[in-house]
Amino acid sequence: MTKPAAHRRFLPTSPFNAPVAPAPVKRFTVGDRVTHDRYGLGRVIGVEEDVAVLVDFASRQERIPGPYTKLTKL
């Protein structure tokens, strides 16, 4: 019979416990060319102060809320 693994206690000053740095916030300006995983290529036509961007994808206009995980600046 085996014993269950003991929990290891990590010290707060341990170099292995380094905090993960947050990803930089993506910034878009009017006129930027972008690509979206679902909608394809488009151009930014409006920006709402770090909340959302309005993008024209030839066939439709979409409001993409932040964080912009599926939106990439070209």
C-alpha positions as CSV (number, residue, x, y, z in Angstrom):
1,M,0.0,0.0,0.0
2,T,1.4,3.5,-0.9
3,K,0.9,6.6,1.0
4,P,-0.7,9.7,-0.6
5,A,1.8,12.3,-1.8
6,A,2.4,15.0,0.8
7,H,1.6,18.6,-0.1
8,R,4.6,20.7,-0.6
9,R,4.7,24.1,1.0
10,F,5.9,26.8,-1.4
11,L,7.6,29.8,0.2
12,P,6.4,33.2,-1.0
13,T,10.0,34.2,-1.8
14,S,10.7,31.1,-3.8
15,P,12.1,31.9,-7.3
16,F,9.9,29.1,-8.6
17,N,6.8,31.0,-7.4
18,A,7.4,34.0,-9.7
19,P,4.2,35.8,-10.6
20,V,3.1,35.5,-14.2
21,A,3.3,38.9,-15.9
22,P,0.0,40.0,-17.5
23,A,-0.1,40.1,-21.3
24,P,0.3,43.6,-22.7
25,V,-3.0,45.3,-23.6
26,K,-3.7,45.4,-27.3
27,R,-4.3,49.0,-28.6
28,F,-6.1,49.7,-31.8
29,T,-6.6,53.0,-33.7
30,V,-9.0,54.0,-36.4
31,G,-7.8,52.7,-39.7
32,D,-5.7,49.8,-38.4
33,R,-5.9,46.6,-40.6
34,V,-6.8,43.6,-38.4
35,T,-7.7,39.9,-38.7
36,H,-10.2,38.0,-36.6
37,D,-10.3,34.3,-36.1
38,R,-13.9,34.1,-37.0
39,Y,-14.7,37.1,-39.3
40,G,-11.4,37.3,-41.3
41,L,-9.8,40.6,-42.5
42,G,-11.1,44.0,-41.6
43,R,-10.4,47.6,-40.8
44,V,-11.0,49.4,-37.5
45,I,-13.6,52.1,-37.9
46,G,-14.2,53.0,-34.2
47,V,-12.5,52.6,-30.8
48,E,-14.3,52.7,-27.4
49,E,-11.5,53.6,-24.9
50,D,-10.1,50.1,-24.0
51,V,-13.6,48.6,-23.9
52,A,-14.3,47.6,-27.5
53,V,-13.5,48.3,-31.1
54,L,-15.8,48.5,-34.1
55,V,-14.4,46.7,-37.1
56,D,-15.7,46.7,-40.7
57,F,-15.3,43.2,-42.2
58,A,-16.4,43.9,-45.8
59,S,-19.7,41.9,-45.4
60,R,-20.5,43.1,-41.9
61,Q,-19.6,45.4,-39.1
62,E,-18.9,43.9,-35.7
63,R,-18.2,45.3,-32.2
64,I,-15.4,43.3,-30.7
65,P,-15.2,43.7,-26.9
66,G,-11.9,43.5,-25.0
67,P,-9.8,41.5,-24.3
68,Y,-9.0,41.1,-27.9
69,T,-7.9,37.5,-27.8
70,K,-9.1,36.6,-31.4
71,L,-8.2,40.0,-32.9
72,T,-4.7,40.6,-34.3
73,K,-3.3,43.8,-35.8
74,L,-1.6,43.4,-39.2
